[in-house]
Amino acid sequence: MHVSNKVKTIAVIGMVFLDFALLRPAYSQADRRFDGTWVGTETATEQRLTWDPKAPKPQSASFKTTIVVAQAGKLVNKTGGTCYGRWEHVRWANNAINFSTHNCKIKLTLSPNGKTLNESGSIALSPAHWGRSDAPAGYGNFELFGTFHRQ
């Protein structure tokens, strides 16, 4: 019996789609180990692209920040630092909590021992966006890094 290439292609596409449909819940499961109050420091460093070795170091600012994670990582509240606020629409991917707005992208990961929460992300700013005297001013993209410990 001869099976056409079209039928084979449709079968392969169907199997791939089914694999992703079944694997998605495994990769997007919430994790109660993230739940709790995390306190630490967030640093925002200006992203600059230059080939000049004598160029000044990028401007950075550090902020005391508190992150509260609840409902097995489905709810995140961030006070202090950048991109602060309550986040109800978080995504799970590769054992990380991800959330974003039009100008912020944040990823939270948990250390293997569950004692440290690490933050990475970015923010695109416009003048006077942060409204703080200690924050970098002007347009720019900033990388965000933070390390937090349970309170």
MIDOSE-1310 file (N, C-alpha, C; in nm, 2 decimals, decimal comma, always signed):
residues 151
mhvs	+0,08/-0,12/+0,00/+0,00/+0,00/+0,00/+0,09/+0,12/+0,00; +0,06/+0,22/-0,09/+0,14/+0,34/-0,10/+0,07/+0,46/-0,03; +0,14/+0,53/+0,06/+0,09/+0,64/+0,13/+0,15/+0,77/+0,07; +0,07/+0,86/+0,03/+0,12/+0,98/-0,04/+0,20/+1,07/+0,06
nkvk	+0,28/+1,15/+0,00/+0,36/+1,24/+0,08/+0,27/+1,34/+0,15; +0,16/+1,38/+0,09/+0,07/+1,47/+0,16/+0,01/+1,41/+0,29; -0,02/+1,29/+0,28/-0,08/+1,22/+0,40/+0,03/+1,21/+0,51; +0,15/+1,18/+0,47/+0,27/+1,17/+0,56/+0,29/+1,30/+0,63
tiav	+0,29/+1,41/+0,55/+0,31/+1,54/+0,60/+0,21/+1,58/+0,70; +0,08/+1,55/+0,67/-0,03/+1,59/+0,76/-0,01/+1,51/+0,89; +0,03/+1,38/+0,88/+0,04/+1,30/+1,00/+0,16/+1,35/+1,09; +0,27/+1,39/+1,03/+0,38/+1,44/+1,10/+0,34/+1,57/+1,17
igmv	+0,28/+1,66/+1,10/+0,23/+1,79/+1,16/+0,14/+1,76/+1,28; +0,05/+1,67/+1,26/-0,05/+1,63/+1,37/+0,03/+1,58/+1,49; +0,13/+1,50/+1,47/+0,20/+1,44/+1,58/+0,28/+1,55/+1,66; +0,34/+1,64/+1,58/+0,42/+1,75/+1,64/+0,32/+1,84/+1,72
fldf	+0,21/+1,87/+1,66/+0,11/+1,96/+1,73/+0,06/+1,89/+1,86; +0,04/+1,76/+1,86/-0,01/+1,68/+1,97/+0,10/+1,68/+2,08; +0,23/+1,66/+2,04/+0,34/+1,67/+2,14/+0,34/+1,80/+2,21; +0,33/+1,91/+2,14/+0,33/+2,04/+2,20/+0,21/+2,06/+2,29
allr	+0,10/+2,01/+2,25/-0,02/+2,03/+2,33/-0,01/+1,95/+2,46; +0,05/+1,83/+2,46/+0,07/+1,75/+2,58/+0,18/+1,80/+2,67; +0,29/+1,85/+2,60/+0,40/+1,90/+2,68/+0,38/+2,03/+2,75; +0,30/+2,12/+2,69/+0,28/+2,25/+2,75/+0,25/+2,25/+2,90
pays	+0,15/+2,17/+2,94/+0,12/+2,17/+3,08/+0,25/+2,13/+3,17; +0,33/+2,04/+3,12/+0,45/+2,00/+3,20/+0,55/+2,12/+3,21; +0,56/+2,20/+3,11/+0,65/+2,32/+3,12/+0,59/+2,44/+3,18; +0,46/+2,44/+3,20/+0,40/+2,56/+3,25/+0,33/+2,54/+3,39
qadr	+0,37/+2,44/+3,46/+0,32/+2,41/+3,59/+0,37/+2,52/+3,69; +0,27/+2,57/+3,77/+0,31/+2,66/+3,87/+0,39/+2,58/+3,98; +0,47/+2,66/+4,06/+0,55/+2,59/+4,16/+0,54/+2,67/+4,29; +0,49/+2,60/+4,39/+0,48/+2,66/+4,52/+0,61/+2,70/+4,59
rfdg	+0,72/+2,65/+4,54/+0,85/+2,68/+4,60/+0,88/+2,83/+4,58; +0,82/+2,89/+4,48/+0,84/+3,04/+4,46/+0,76/+3,12/+4,56; +0,65/+3,07/+4,61/+0,57/+3,15/+4,70/+0,64/+3,20/+4,82; +0,62/+3,33/+4,86/+0,68/+3,39/+4,98/+0,72/+3,53/+4,95
twvg	+0,78/+3,59/+5,05/+0,82/+3,73/+5,04/+0,97/+3,72/+5,02; +1,02/+3,79/+4,92/+1,16/+3,79/+4,88/+1,21/+3,93/+4,89; +1,33/+3,95/+4,95/+1,38/+4,09/+4,97/+1,53/+4,09/+4,92; +1,56/+4,19/+4,85/+1,70/+4,20/+4,79/+1,72/+4,33/+4,72
teta	+1,82/+4,33/+4,63/+1,86/+4,45/+4,56/+1,85/+4,42/+4,41; +1,79/+4,52/+4,34/+1,78/+4,51/+4,20/+1,87/+4,62/+4,14; +1,94/+4,58/+4,03/+2,03/+4,68/+3,97/+1,99/+4,69/+3,82; +1,98/+4,82/+3,78/+1,94/+4,85/+3,64/+2,07/+4,91/+3,58
teqr	+2,12/+4,85/+3,48/+2,24/+4,90/+3,41/+2,21/+4,94/+3,27; +2,25/+5,06/+3,23/+2,22/+5,11/+3,10/+2,29/+5,02/+2,99; +2,22/+4,99/+2,89/+2,28/+4,91/+2,78/+2,34/+5,01/+2,68; +2,47/+4,99/+2,66/+2,54/+5,07/+2,56/+2,62/+4,99/+2,46
ltwd	+2,62/+5,02/+2,34/+2,70/+4,95/+2,24/+2,80/+5,04/+2,19; +2,93/+5,01/+2,22/+3,04/+5,09/+2,17/+3,16/+5,00/+2,15; +3,24/+5,04/+2,06/+3,37/+4,97/+2,03/+3,48/+5,05/+2,10; +3,45/+5,16/+2,16/+3,56/+5,25/+2,22/+3,60/+5,20/+2,36
pkap	+3,72/+5,14/+2,37/+3,76/+5,09/+2,50/+3,77/+5,20/+2,61; +3,78/+5,33/+2,57/+3,79/+5,44/+2,66/+3,65/+5,50/+2,70; +3,55/+5,44/+2,64/+3,41/+5,49/+2,67/+3,38/+5,47/+2,82; +3,31/+5,57/+2,88/+3,28/+5,55/+3,02/+3,19/+5,43/+3,05
kpqs	+3,20/+5,38/+3,17/+3,12/+5,26/+3,21/+2,97/+5,30/+3,20; +2,88/+5,21/+3,16/+2,74/+5,24/+3,16/+2,69/+5,28/+3,30; +2,59/+5,37/+3,30/+2,53/+5,42/+3,42/+2,45/+5,31/+3,48; +2,45/+5,29/+3,61/+2,36/+5,19/+3,68/+2,31/+5,25/+3,81
asfk	+2,20/+5,19/+3,85/+2,14/+5,23/+3,98/+2,09/+5,11/+4,05; +2,10/+5,10/+4,18/+2,05/+4,99/+4,26/+1,94/+5,03/+4,35; +1,84/+4,94/+4,37/+1,72/+4,97/+4,45/+1,69/+4,85/+4,54; +1,65/+4,89/+4,66/+1,60/+4,78/+4,75/+1,46/+4,75/+4,70
ttiv	+1,44/+4,62/+4,68/+1,32/+4,57/+4,62/+1,26/+4,45/+4,70; +1,13/+4,44/+4,70/+1,06/+4,33/+4,76/+0,97/+4,27/+4,66; +0,97/+4,14/+4,65/+0,89/+4,07/+4,56/+0,81/+3,97/+4,64; +0,68/+3,97/+4,62/+0,59/+3,87/+4,69/+0,53/+3,79/+4,58
vaqa	+0,54/+3,65/+4,60/+0,49/+3,56/+4,50/+0,38/+3,48/+4,58; +0,27/+3,46/+4,52/+0,16/+3,39/+4,58/+0,09/+3,30/+4,48; +0,00/+3,21/+4,53/-0,08/+3,12/+4,45/+0,00/+3,04/+4,35; +0,11/+2,98/+4,41/+0,20/+2,89/+4,33/+0,26/+2,97/+4,21
gklv	+0,29/+3,10/+4,23/+0,35/+3,18/+4,13/+0,26/+3,24/+4,03; +0,13/+3,23/+4,05/+0,03/+3,29/+3,96/+0,01/+3,44/+3,98; +0,05/+3,49/+4,10/+0,04/+3,63/+4,14/+0,17/+3,68/+4,19; +0,22/+3,79/+4,13/+0,34/+3,85/+4,17/+0,32/+4,00/+4,20
nktg	+0,37/+4,04/+4,32/+0,37/+4,19/+4,35/+0,51/+4,23/+4,38; +0,55/+4,34/+4,31/+0,68/+4,39/+4,32/+0,68/+4,54/+4,38; +0,75/+4,56/+4,48/+0,75/+4,70/+4,54/+0,90/+4,74/+4,54; +0,92/+4,87/+4,50/+1,06/+4,92/+4,49/+1,12/+4,88/+4,36
gtcy	+1,23/+4,93/+4,32/+1,29/+4,90/+4,20/+1,22/+4,95/+4,08; +1,24/+4,88/+3,97/+1,17/+4,92/+3,84/+1,06/+4,82/+3,82; +0,97/+4,85/+3,73/+0,86/+4,76/+3,69/+0,78/+4,72/+3,81; +0,76/+4,80/+3,90/+0,69/+4,77/+4,02/+0,54/+4,76/+4,00
grwe	+0,47/+4,69/+4,08/+0,32/+4,67/+4,07/+0,28/+4,53/+4,09; +0,15/+4,51/+4,07/+0,09/+4,37/+4,09/+0,08/+4,31/+3,95; +0,12/+4,19/+3,94/+0,12/+4,12/+3,81/+0,04/+3,99/+3,83; -0,08/+3,99/+3,76/-0,17/+3,88/+3,77/-0,16/+3,78/+3,65
hvrw	-0,10/+3,83/+3,54/-0,09/+3,75/+3,42/+0,05/+3,72/+3,40; +0,10/+3,61/+3,47/+0,23/+3,56/+3,45/+0,23/+3,44/+3,37; +0,35/+3,41/+3,30/+0,36/+3,29/+3,22/+0,47/+3,21/+3,29; +0,45/+3,08/+3,28/+0,55/+2,98/+3,32/+0,62/+2,93/+3,20
anna	+0,76/+2,92/+3,21/+0,83/+2,86/+3,10/+0,97/+2,81/+3,16; +1,00/+2,69/+3,14/+1,13/+2,64/+3,18/+1,16/+2,67/+3,33; +1,07/+2,64/+3,42/+1,09/+2,66/+3,56/+1,11/+2,81/+3,60; +1,05/+2,90/+3,53/+1,07/+3,04/+3,55/+0,94/+3,11/+3,54
infs	+0,92/+3,22/+3,62/+0,80/+3,30/+3,62/+0,84/+3,42/+3,52; +0,76/+3,45/+3,42/+0,78/+3,55/+3,33/+0,66/+3,65/+3,33; +0,69/+3,78/+3,33/+0,58/+3,87/+3,31/+0,63/+4,00/+3,24; +0,55/+4,07/+3,18/+0,59/+4,19/+3,10/+0,48/+4,29/+3,08
thnc	+0,52/+4,41/+3,04/+0,43/+4,51/+2,99/+0,49/+4,56/+2,86; +0,44/+4,68/+2,82/+0,49/+4,73/+2,69/+0,64/+4,77/+2,70; +0,69/+4,80/+2,82/+0,83/+4,84/+2,83/+0,91/+4,76/+2,93; +0,86/+4,67/+3,00/+0,93/+4,58/+3,09/+0,91/+4,44/+3,06
kikl	+1,02/+4,36/+3,08/+1,02/+4,22/+3,07/+1,10/+4,16/+3,19; +1,04/+4,08/+3,26/+1,10/+4,02/+3,38/+1,09/+3,87/+3,38; +1,20/+3,81/+3,43/+1,21/+3,66/+3,44/+1,26/+3,63/+3,58; +1,19/+3,55/+3,66/+1,23/+3,51/+3,79/+1,26/+3,36/+3,79
tlsp	+1,38/+3,33/+3,85/+1,41/+3,19/+3,86/+1,45/+3,16/+4,00; +1,44/+3,03/+4,04/+1,47/+2,99/+4,18/+1,59/+2,91/+4,17; +1,68/+2,93/+4,27/+1,80/+2,85/+4,28/+1,77/+2,71/+4,31; +1,86/+2,62/+4,28/+1,83/+2,47/+4,30/+1,80/+2,44/+4,45
ngkt	+1,86/+2,51/+4,55/+1,83/+2,49/+4,69/+1,70/+2,56/+4,74; +1,64/+2,65/+4,65/+1,52/+2,72/+4,68/+1,53/+2,83/+4,78; +1,66/+2,88/+4,80/+1,68/+2,98/+4,90/+1,71/+3,12/+4,83; +1,73/+3,12/+4,70/+1,75/+3,25/+4,63/+1,67/+3,26/+4,51
lnes	+1,61/+3,38/+4,49/+1,53/+3,41/+4,38/+1,61/+3,51/+4,29; +1,63/+3,47/+4,17/+1,71/+3,56/+4,08/+1,62/+3,62/+3,97; +1,65/+3,75/+3,95/+1,57/+3,83/+3,85/+1,66/+3,87/+3,74; +1,61/+3,86/+3,62/+1,67/+3,92/+3,50/+1,57/+3,98/+3,41
gsia	+1,60/+4,08/+3,34/+1,50/+4,14/+3,25/+1,56/+4,27/+3,19; +1,46/+4,34/+3,14/+1,50/+4,47/+3,07/+1,38/+4,57/+3,08; +1,42/+4,69/+3,07/+1,32/+4,80/+3,07/+1,37/+4,91/+2,97; +1,27/+4,96/+2,89/+1,30/+5,07/+2,80/+1,24/+5,19/+2,86
lspa	+1,32/+5,30/+2,88/+1,27/+5,42/+2,95/+1,26/+5,54/+2,86; +1,17/+5,63/+2,90/+1,17/+5,76/+2,84/+1,20/+5,86/+2,94; +1,23/+5,98/+2,91/+1,27/+6,08/+3,01/+1,17/+6,09/+3,13; +1,23/+6,10/+3,25/+1,15/+6,11/+3,37/+1,06/+6,00/+3,40
hwgr	+1,09/+5,88/+3,34/+0,99/+5,77/+3,36/+0,99/+5,72/+3,50; +1,11/+5,71/+3,57/+1,11/+5,66/+3,70/+1,06/+5,76/+3,81; +1,08/+5,89/+3,78/+1,03/+5,99/+3,88/+1,11/+5,98/+4,01; +1,23/+5,94/+4,01/+1,31/+5,94/+4,13/+1,44/+6,01/+4,10
sdap	+1,49/+6,08/+4,20/+1,61/+6,15/+4,19/+1,74/+6,06/+4,17; +1,73/+5,94/+4,22/+1,85/+5,85/+4,22/+1,85/+5,76/+4,09; +1,75/+5,77/+4,01/+1,74/+5,69/+3,89/+1,80/+5,75/+3,77; +1,85/+5,67/+3,68/+1,91/+5,72/+3,56/+1,80/+5,80/+3,48
agyg	+1,84/+5,91/+3,42/+1,74/+5,99/+3,34/+1,77/+5,97/+3,19; +1,67/+6,00/+3,12/+1,68/+6,01/+2,97/+1,63/+5,88/+2,91; +1,63/+5,88/+2,77/+1,59/+5,76/+2,70/+1,70/+5,65/+2,72; +1,66/+5,53/+2,71/+1,75/+5,42/+2,71/+1,69/+5,29/+2,74
nfel	+1,77/+5,19/+2,71/+1,73/+5,05/+2,75/+1,83/+5,01/+2,87; +1,77/+4,95/+2,97/+1,84/+4,91/+3,08/+1,82/+4,76/+3,11; +1,93/+4,69/+3,14/+1,92/+4,55/+3,18/+1,90/+4,55/+3,33; +1,81/+4,45/+3,38/+1,78/+4,44/+3,52/+1,83/+4,31/+3,57
fgtf	+1,89/+4,32/+3,69/+1,94/+4,20/+3,76/+1,91/+4,22/+3,90; +1,87/+4,11/+3,97/+1,84/+4,12/+4,11/+1,86/+3,98/+4,18; +1,90/+3,99/+4,30/+1,91/+3,87/+4,39/+1,83/+3,89/+4,51; +1,75/+3,79/+4,54/+1,65/+3,81/+4,66/+1,66/+3,68/+4,74
hrq	+1,63/+3,71/+4,87/+1,63/+3,60/+4,97/+1,50/+3,61/+5,05; +1,45/+3,49/+5,09/+1,33/+3,49/+5,17/+1,33/+3,57/+5,29; +1,23/+3,64/+5,32/+1,22/+3,72/+5,44/+1,16/+3,64/+5,55
